[in-house]
Amino acid sequence: GVFLWLDIENPTEADFKLLSDVFKLHPLALKDSRKFGQRPKIEDYDDFTFLVVFGAVDDPESRAGMAPVEVHCFYSPHWLITVHHGECPVFEELRNQSHRHLQRYEEGLGILYLVVDELVDSFLPQLSELDDEIDQLEDTILIDPQPAALQQAIGIKRQLVQLRKIVHPQRDMFAALLSGRYELPGMTPEHERYFRDVYDHL
């Protein structure tokens, strides 16, 4: 059969009604998915798994220079539903490359892996930018220490704290999945290798 990936940006009540009426998602899972500002987690339901997974995007408006992207994923062997507020640039890139990538992972868990992998990898450019900032700050402090350098150091620390709050629980979540505490329908040793790769990146 055909595997469906439904991506819902800025969900409305009509979207949640669709998820209830057509996909028969459990009312508790739908109630949970209405709340954003959660921690990364996995919850097993009878016929699907609910995951809260984070990525990161550039956000010049925020004091930290980055913004977390919180994505609620409903996964079953027949479909994946992703729900998030605002644009999710990594998904746009994934869809643009879909012929190359999605054909390789035409079955369900492969698609979920791609979505999760893109979200996790979106932290890497943020960390690279932080690396560069820290290098520049070190040079500045050595050459000409100024009060502005302290402000910059505080800003970098804030970014690192924000990243740690997301990445650590997300790493623990995938560790729990790989240890067998949670089950993804259809998981095989081959799939586990891919999800272990996500864990390693975290």
C-alpha positions in Angstrom: 0.0 0.0 0.0 0.9 3.7 -0.2 2.4 5.4 2.8 0.9 8.8 3.6 2.9 11.7 5.2 0.5 14.5 6.2 2.2 17.7 7.4 0.0 20.3 9.2 1.4 23.8 9.7 -0.4 26.0 12.2 -3.2 23.5 13.1 -6.8 24.7 13.4 -9.8 23.1 15.1 -10.8 21.8 11.7 -7.4 20.0 11.4 -7.8 18.4 14.8 -11.4 17.3 13.8 -9.9 15.7 10.6 -7.3 13.8 12.8 -10.1 12.6 15.0 -12.7 11.7 12.4 -10.5 10.3 9.6 -7.5 9.0 11.4 -9.4 8.0 14.6 -6.6 9.4 16.8 -7.1 8.9 20.5 -8.7 11.9 22.2 -6.0 12.1 24.8 -3.3 12.2 22.1 -5.2 15.0 20.3 -5.6 16.9 23.6 -1.8 16.6 24.1 -1.0 17.7 20.6 -2.9 21.0 21.1 -0.3 22.0 23.8 3.0 23.3 22.5 5.9 24.0 24.8 6.4 20.4 25.8 9.5 18.3 26.4 10.7 15.7 23.9 8.8 12.4 24.6 7.3 9.2 23.2 3.9 7.8 24.1 2.6 4.4 22.9 -1.1 4.1 21.9 -2.8 1.0 20.6 -2.4 1.6 16.9 0.0 4.5 16.7 2.9 6.2 18.5 3.0 9.9 19.5 6.4 11.6 19.5 7.4 15.2 20.4 10.6 16.0 18.5 12.6 19.3 18.2 14.8 20.9 15.6 16.2 24.4 15.5 16.0 27.3 13.0 17.7 30.7 12.7 15.7 33.4 14.3 17.3 36.9 14.2 14.3 38.2 16.3 15.1 36.1 19.3 17.7 37.1 21.9 19.4 33.7 21.4 19.5 34.0 17.6 17.8 30.7 17.2 14.4 29.3 17.8 13.4 25.7 18.6 10.9 24.0 16.3 8.5 21.7 18.2 7.0 18.9 16.0 4.3 16.5 17.2 4.5 13.3 15.2 1.8 10.6 15.0 3.2 7.5 13.5 1.5 4.3 12.4 2.7 1.7 9.8 0.4 3.3 7.2 0.8 7.1 7.8 2.9 9.8 9.5 1.3 13.0 10.6 3.5 16.0 11.6 1.9 19.0 13.4 3.8 22.2 14.1 3.4 26.0 14.5 5.0 28.1 11.8 7.2 27.0 8.9 9.5 24.1 9.3 12.3 24.7 6.7 13.8 21.3 7.0 10.6 19.7 5.8 10.5 22.0 2.8 14.0 20.8 1.9 13.0 17.2 2.5 10.1 17.5 0.2 12.2 19.2 -2.5 14.6 16.3 -2.4 11.8 13.8 -2.0 12.3 11.9 -5.2 15.9 11.0 -4.2 15.2 10.4 -0.5 11.6 9.2 -0.2 12.0 6.5 -2.8 14.9 5.1 -0.8 12.7 5.0 2.3 9.4 4.2 0.8 8.0 2.4 3.8 6.8 4.1 7.0 9.6 3.9 9.5 12.1 5.1 6.9 10.0 8.2 6.4 9.8 8.8 10.2 13.6 8.4 10.4 14.1 11.0 7.6 11.9 13.5 9.4 13.5 13.0 12.8 17.0 12.9 11.3 16.4 16.3 9.5 15.1 17.8 12.7 18.1 16.6 14.7 20.6 17.7 12.1 19.2 21.2 12.1 21.0 21.7 15.4 24.4 21.3 13.8 24.5 24.7 11.9 23.4 26.4 15.2 26.3 24.7 17.0 28.7 25.6 14.2 27.7 29.3 14.4 28.2 29.2 18.2 31.7 27.7 17.7 32.6 30.6 15.4 31.1 33.1 17.9 33.1 31.6 20.8 36.4 31.8 18.7 35.8 35.4 17.8 34.9 36.2 21.4 38.2 34.6 22.7 40.2 36.7 20.1 38.4 39.9 21.2 39.0 39.3 24.9 42.7 38.6 24.3 43.2 41.7 22.2 40.9 44.3 23.7 38.6 43.2 26.6 35.5 45.4 26.7 32.2 45.2 28.7 30.4 44.3 25.4 32.3 41.0 25.4 30.6 40.0 28.7 27.2 40.7 27.2 28.2 38.5 24.2 29.4 35.7 26.5 26.0 35.9 28.4 24.2 35.6 25.1 26.2 32.6 24.0 25.5 30.9 27.4 21.8 31.6 27.0 21.9 29.8 23.6 23.7 26.8 25.0 21.3 26.5 27.9 18.3 26.6 25.5 19.9 23.9 23.3 20.8 21.7 26.3 17.2 21.9 27.5 16.0 20.4 24.2 18.9 18.1 23.1 19.5 16.2 26.4 15.9 15.1 26.9 15.7 14.2 23.2 18.8 12.1 23.4 17.4 10.3 26.5 14.1 9.7 24.6 15.9 8.0 21.7 18.1 6.0 24.2 14.8 4.7 25.8 13.5 3.8 22.3 16.6 1.9 21.5 16.6 0.1 24.8 13.2 -1.3 24.1 11.2 0.9 26.6 9.1 2.1 23.8 8.0 0.4 20.6 7.6 1.8 17.1 5.4 -0.5 15.0 7.5 -2.4 12.5 10.9 -1.7 14.0 13.6 -4.1 12.8 17.3 -4.4 13.6 18.0 -2.5 10.4 15.7 0.4 11.4 17.4 0.4 14.8 20.7 1.1 13.1 19.2 4.3 11.6 17.7 5.5 14.8 20.9 4.7 16.6 22.5 7.1 14.1 20.0 9.8 15.2 21.0 9.1 18.8 24.7 9.4 18.0 24.1 12.8 16.4 22.3 14.0 19.5 
